[in-house]
Amino acid sequence: MDIKLLIDNLTNPALLFFFLGIFASQIKSDLEIPANSAKFISLYLMFSIGFKGGQELAHSTLDAEIIWAFAIGITSSILVPIYSFLILKKRFGQYNAAAISAAYGSISAVTFVTTVSFLELQAISFDGFMVAVMASMEAPSIVMGVLLLSWFSRGVEGNDKINFGGILKHSLSNGSVILLVGSLFIGFMASEEQAQGIAPFTTDIFKGFLAVFLLDMGITSGRQLKDLLKQGTPALLFSIFMPLFNGCITAVLSSIVLENIGNRLLISILVASASYIAVPAAMRLAIPKANPGLYLPMALAITFPFNITFGIPIYLSIINAIN
């Protein structure tokens, strides 16, 4: 791994604010971001990245790069839950395995946004259609998690009947997905002159809001670390090595079909990331017997900080080595 890349990433102000949040939680500081403010910032990040992605998409042409990026993203959101479930079901039980596998097959939009910020700092270009790829990876993983549970639980007495229609509707109508896809469409439709009119909001203040949001994520992650450690070593190891495996494999394979280095890193970080917003919300509805005290802190307290701290430079180093 390139040490300079690691140092550049570790000294990123947004990431340092994340560590500040962890530190504040560990010393039991009363520092916190009000819930309404944190929700607004989250919505803002989705709006901004979606709108800018739509603008970029408007200037893109449909080519093999776009098709392959979607193919990798959707295929991974189907395959990752399958082998994750098979690895986890004996140790954590079918309900927890299904929820965890859905989380790790899905994506973390904030990890994506942090990687976009990293690429901009490194002056590495990427295509706006990657936002659409990210949005396409949410629903398949949720459906796969539920399907796996349904398949392996056939004939087991006492299993609740699963409403697949309701689950699919919930995953597609999730607020973050609606805002992301809607902003992407609006950005695609807006002219360059119209986009410039709101550029101070969509672009100029973006990194500041990201820093505050990561501060809140650090506080939340730090508070959940203790709960995760109670689950034992297997949960901790899976939270690190599964995203590392997924990201490294994608960094290698994507180099075969994708030319743009920024796109390769973004698809690698998407496949490596785990959802701690959309999937947990869906799992409460779909698999209420799964323990949110397990799959939520795994994704948020371990996988998220690992990816934004070490994952990004590791995957980029692999991509640069192959390039």
C-alpha positions in Angstrom: 0.0 0.0 0.0 1.2 3.5 -0.8 2.1 5.1 2.5 1.6 8.6 1.0 -1.9 7.8 0.0 -2.6 6.5 3.6 -1.2 9.6 5.2 -3.1 11.9 2.8 -6.3 10.0 3.7 -5.6 10.0 7.4 -5.0 13.8 7.4 -8.2 14.5 5.5 -10.1 17.0 7.8 -13.4 15.1 7.3 -11.8 11.9 8.5 -10.2 13.6 11.4 -13.6 14.9 12.5 -14.8 11.2 12.5 -12.0 10.3 14.9 -12.9 13.3 17.0 -16.4 11.9 17.3 -15.0 8.5 18.4 -12.8 10.2 21.0 -15.6 12.3 22.3 -17.8 9.2 22.8 -15.0 7.3 24.5 -14.4 10.0 27.1 -18.2 10.3 27.6 -18.4 13.9 26.4 -21.8 15.5 26.0 -20.8 16.5 22.5 -23.6 15.5 20.0 -25.2 16.7 16.8 -28.9 17.2 17.2 -30.9 14.4 15.6 -32.8 16.8 13.3 -29.6 18.5 12.2 -27.9 15.1 11.5 -30.9 14.0 9.4 -30.9 17.3 7.4 -27.1 16.9 6.7 -27.7 13.4 5.6 -30.4 14.5 3.2 -28.2 17.3 2.0 -25.4 15.0 1.2 -27.7 12.7 -0.8 -29.2 15.7 -2.6 -25.8 17.2 -3.5 -24.1 14.0 -4.7 -27.2 13.0 -6.7 -27.6 16.4 -8.3 -23.9 16.6 -9.3 -24.0 13.1 -10.5 -27.0 13.9 -12.7 -25.1 16.8 -14.2 -22.1 14.5 -15.0 -24.5 11.9 -16.4 -26.0 14.4 -18.7 -22.6 14.9 -20.3 -21.8 11.2 -20.5 -22.5 8.9 -23.4 -23.8 5.3 -23.1 -20.8 3.1 -23.6 -19.2 -0.1 -22.3 -17.9 1.7 -19.1 -21.4 2.5 -17.9 -22.8 -1.0 -18.8 -19.9 -2.8 -17.0 -20.1 -0.5 -13.9 -23.8 -1.3 -13.5 -23.2 -5.0 -14.2 -20.5 -5.2 -11.5 -22.6 -3.3 -9.0 -25.8 -5.3 -9.4 -24.0 -8.6 -9.7 -22.1 -8.0 -6.4 -25.3 -7.0 -4.6 -26.7 -10.4 -5.5 -23.6 -12.5 -4.9 -22.2 -11.0 -1.7 -25.3 -11.8 0.3 -25.2 -15.4 -0.9 -21.7 -16.3 0.2 -21.9 -14.0 3.3 -25.0 -15.9 4.4 -23.4 -19.3 3.9 -20.4 -18.2 6.0 -22.5 -16.7 8.8 -25.6 -18.9 9.2 -23.9 -21.6 11.4 -22.3 -19.1 13.8 -25.0 -16.4 14.0 -28.2 -18.3 13.1 -30.3 -17.8 9.9 -32.1 -14.7 11.0 -29.0 -12.7 11.9 -27.1 -14.2 8.9 -29.8 -13.0 6.5 -29.7 -9.4 8.0 -25.9 -9.2 8.0 -25.6 -10.6 4.5 -28.1 -8.0 3.2 -26.2 -5.2 4.9 -22.9 -6.3 3.4 -24.4 -6.8 0.0 -25.8 -3.3 0.0 -23.9 0.0 0.1 -23.0 2.9 2.4 -23.8 6.2 0.7 -21.6 8.1 3.2 -18.6 5.8 2.4 -19.2 6.6 -1.3 -19.4 10.4 -0.6 -16.2 10.2 1.5 -14.5 8.5 -1.3 -15.7 11.1 -3.8 -14.1 13.7 -1.5 -10.9 11.7 -1.4 -10.8 11.5 -5.2 -11.3 15.3 -5.5 -8.4 15.9 -3.1 -6.2 13.6 -5.2 -7.4 15.2 -8.4 -8.6 11.9 -9.8 -11.5 12.0 -12.2 -14.6 9.8 -12.0 -17.9 9.7 -13.9 -21.2 11.0 -12.6 -23.1 7.8 -13.5 -21.4 6.1 -10.6 -24.1 7.7 -8.4 -26.7 5.8 -10.4 -24.7 2.6 -9.9 -24.7 3.2 -6.2 -28.5 3.7 -6.2 -29.1 0.5 -8.1 -27.3 -1.6 -5.4 -29.7 -1.0 -2.5 -32.8 -3.1 -3.4 -31.2 -6.3 -4.8 -29.2 -7.0 -1.6 -32.3 -6.5 0.6 -34.4 -8.9 -1.5 -31.5 -11.4 -1.6 -31.3 -11.4 2.2 -35.0 -12.1 2.6 -34.9 -14.7 -0.2 -32.0 -16.6 1.5 -33.8 -16.7 4.8 -37.0 -17.9 3.1 -35.1 -20.6 1.2 -33.2 -22.0 4.1 -36.1 -21.7 6.5 -38.5 -23.8 4.4 -40.4 -26.3 6.4 -39.3 -24.8 9.7 -42.3 -24.5 12.0 -43.1 -21.1 13.4 -41.5 -19.1 10.6 -43.5 -16.0 9.6 -44.7 -15.6 6.1 -42.7 -13.0 4.3 -44.4 -10.2 2.4 -41.9 -9.8 -0.5 -44.1 -7.1 -2.2 -44.0 -5.0 1.0 -40.3 -5.5 1.4 -39.5 -4.5 -2.2 -41.8 -1.4 -1.9 -40.1 -0.4 1.3 -36.6 -0.7 -0.1 -37.5 1.3 -3.2 -39.4 4.0 -1.3 -36.7 4.5 1.3 -36.2 8.2 1.7 -32.5 8.2 0.9 -33.0 6.2 -2.3 -35.9 8.5 -3.4 -33.8 11.6 -2.8 -30.7 10.2 -4.4 -32.5 9.0 -7.6 -34.7 12.1 -7.7 -31.7 14.5 -7.4 -29.9 12.5 -10.0 -32.8 12.9 -12.4 -33.2 16.6 -11.6 -29.5 17.2 -12.1 -29.7 15.3 -15.4 -32.6 17.6 -16.6 -31.1 20.9 -15.4 -29.0 23.0 -17.8 -25.5 23.9 -17.0 -26.5 27.5 -16.4 -29.3 26.4 -14.0 -26.9 24.2 -12.1 -24.5 27.1 -11.7 -27.2 29.0 -9.9 -27.2 26.6 -7.0 -23.5 25.6 -7.2 -22.7 27.5 -3.9 -25.2 25.1 -2.1 -24.4 21.9 -4.0 -20.6 22.3 -4.2 -19.1 25.0 -2.1 -20.4 23.9 1.4 -20.3 20.2 0.6 -17.0 19.3 2.4 -18.0 21.3 5.5 -21.3 19.4 5.8 -19.5 16.1 5.2 -17.1 16.9 8.1 -19.9 17.6 10.5 -21.8 14.5 9.4 -18.7 12.3 9.9 -18.3 13.9 13.4 -21.8 12.6 14.1 -21.0 9.2 12.6 -17.9 9.0 14.9 -19.9 9.7 18.0 -22.5 7.1 17.0 -19.8 4.5 16.1 -17.9 5.0 19.3 -21.0 4.4 21.3 -21.7 1.1 19.6 -18.2 -0.3 19.8 -18.8 -1.8 23.2 -22.0 -3.6 22.1 -20.2 -5.1 19.1 -17.2 -6.3 21.2 -19.7 -8.3 23.3 -20.5 -10.3 20.2 -17.0 -11.8 20.2 -14.2 -12.2 17.7 -16.1 -13.7 14.8 -18.3 -10.6 14.3 -15.2 -8.3 14.5 -13.2 -10.4 12.0 -16.1 -10.6 9.6 -16.6 -6.8 9.8 -13.0 -6.3 8.6 -12.1 -9.2 6.4 -15.3 -9.4 4.4 -15.2 -5.8 3.1 -11.4 -6.2 2.6 -12.0 -9.3 0.4 -14.8 -7.7 -1.5 -13.0 -4.5 -2.1 -9.7 -6.1 -3.2 -11.4 -8.6 -5.6 -13.4 -5.8 -7.1 -10.3 -3.6 -7.5 -8.7 -6.4 -9.5 -11.7 -7.5 -11.6 -12.9 -4.0 -12.4 -9.5 -3.2 -14.0 -10.4 -5.7 -16.7 -13.5 -3.9 -17.9 -13.3 -0.3 -16.5 -10.8 2.2 -17.8 -11.3 5.1 -15.4 -9.3 4.8 -12.2 -11.8 6.9 -10.2 -14.7 4.6 -11.3 -12.7 1.5 -10.3 -12.1 2.9 -6.8 -15.8 3.9 -6.4 -17.1 0.5 -7.5 -14.6 -1.2 -5.2 -15.6 0.9 -2.2 -19.3 0.3 -3.0 -18.9 -3.5 -3.1 -16.7 -3.3 0.1 -19.1 -1.1 2.1 -22.1 -2.2 4.2 -25.4 -0.4 4.8 -26.2 1.0 8.2 -29.2 3.1 7.2 -31.4 1.6 4.4 -30.9 -2.1 5.2 -31.4 -1.9 9.0 -34.6 0.0 8.4 -35.8 -2.7 5.9 -34.6 -5.6 8.2 -36.7 -4.3 11.1 -39.7 -4.8 8.8 -38.5 -7.9 6.9 -36.7 -9.9 9.6 -37.8 -8.6 13.1 -36.2 -11.7 14.7 -32.7 -10.5 13.6 -30.7 -8.7 16.3 -30.0 -5.0 15.2 -27.4 -4.9 18.0 -25.3 -7.2 15.8 -25.7 -6.2 12.2 -25.9 -2.4 12.8 -22.7 -1.9 14.8 -20.8 -4.4 12.6 -21.5 -2.1 9.6 -21.3 1.2 11.3 -18.7 0.8 14.1 -16.2 -1.4 12.3 -16.7 -1.7 8.5 -17.4 2.0 7.9 -14.3 3.4 9.7 -12.1 0.6 8.3 -13.1 1.4 4.7 -12.7 5.2 5.0 -9.4 4.9 6.9 -7.6 2.0 5.3 -9.9 0.6 2.6 -9.7 3.6 0.3 -5.9 3.7 0.0 -5.6 -0.1 -0.1 -8.0 -0.5 -3.0 -6.5 2.5 -4.9 -3.0 1.0 -4.4 -4.2 -2.2 -6.0 -5.8 -0.3 -8.9 -2.6 1.7 -9.5 -0.5 -1.4 -9.3 -2.5 -3.0 -12.0 -3.0 0.1 -14.2 
